[in-house]
Amino acid sequence: MGDEYPEWLRKAKRRAREFIDRLPPPKYGAPLNLEDILSEDEELSTVESIDDMPPEAKKAYLSLSLHEVKSSAVAIQVDARAWYEEYVKSIIPKGVEIMNTDEAVKRYDWLKDYWFKAFPMTLNKLTAIHAAYSRGGAFIHVAEGVKVRDPIQSCFIVASSRYAQLPHSIVIAEPNSEIHIISGCTAPSMVGGSLHAGLTEVYVKRGAKVVSTMIEMWSRETHSRPLKAVIVEDGGEYIENFVVLDPGKSIQAYPTVILRGVSSSTVMRTISIGSRDADVDIGEAAYLFGKGSRARLINRAVAMDTSVVRQRTKAWSKASGTSAFLECSGVIIGDKAVIETYPTLKADVKDTELYHESAVGKFSKNQLIYLMSKGFSEDEAVALLIRGFLDPKILNLPKPIEIQVSRIVDLIIKRGIG
């Protein structure tokens, strides 16, 4: 397979395969055995309508409520079998392209200048496997000065058991452009033993702004390893909202933003829920390499049942006039769940301001007593406090998604404390 790819990409994939056995496994996250779930996929086939997708995949997509959001374009990938895309011509401006990455690399030879240029291909065994076997993904390109008012949607659905979905997405926001991308990742409830490891590279050019909202909701035996690296140039801005409603069996994510440009900035906000026996390892990192660059990283998590949640945040300053603030907050429900936080601050220069706040534990007795004095039962008081702690309003989500996130959070809370 892969004969349809351009020579530069075939060469890159061959090189990646040579590295697989020489590289260590990922440093963080539950161990994975990929050998028996990797496959050489056929070329993606395009479907004309959401109704043409497998019924279980369509149901999983609808459960995220993305279809209720007014969007300028929609792209959906099921395994590496089916691809659906739709432009809303009345609202999408000229200068915006969205297509399957497999199609984009055939059409644009210059994409070789962006392929694994933000994310290191040889970071570990998983990244090399991804480089060798990736299929599909969303290519999104916004021309200089174009501002996309309504979000662009992408959704990745794992519909097969014992299967590895490895899409490679590339987002390029040219100078002074603006875009908001809403991504959903999910699997039908009957899917088990599968992996989603989507790799995304985002390039925010001079004065551009990219907002990325990611929502993950997995079946209980699915593993997720989203891989993301972002490069931000002079005056660019990158905002990320990451919502993990159901981590499946395990999830490990560490999106990394490289603030390369002068006065570049990022805000990264994560809300996650650890349930059942899930292994959750989620964080974010910002590298402040540009003079006057700024970062704000906020990570909130709830651990219940017997789940283990690790929060990792990092800011590394290598330029003057920079600043970063990290917040790690975790709430434990019950006596068997675990939360660990690992904030890291590193400065290579004197003229920088780096701060962090961390807090992990249960809700205080005074908080519970106060609410119970107002007529709430203890379980109702705990549920009320969790809702406030995980309030999706802090993410500034589109209203239909905010409502759906709140509804799912309520269901998870009832299951966890009921």
Secondary structure, 3 states (H helix, E strand, C coil): CCCCCCHHHHHHHHHHHHHHCCCCCCCCCCCCCCCCCCCCCCCCEECCCHHHCCHHHHHHHHHCCHHHCCCCEEEEEECCCEEEEEECCCCCCCCEEEEEHHHHHHHCHHHHHCCCCCCCCCCCHHHHHHHHHCCCCEEEEECCCCECCCCEEEEEECCCCCCEECCEEEEEECCCCEEEEEEEEECCCCCEEEEECCEEEEEECCCCEEEEEEEEECCCEEEECCEEEEEECCCCEEEEEEEEEECCCEEEECCEEEECCCCCEEEEEEEEEECCCCEEEEEEEEEECCCCCEEEEEEEEEECCCCEEEEEEEEEECCCCEEEEEEEEEEECCCCCEEEEEEEEEECCCCEEEEEEEEEECCCHHHHHHHHHCCCCHHHHHHHHHHHHCCHHHHCCCHHHHHHHHHHHHHHHHHHHC
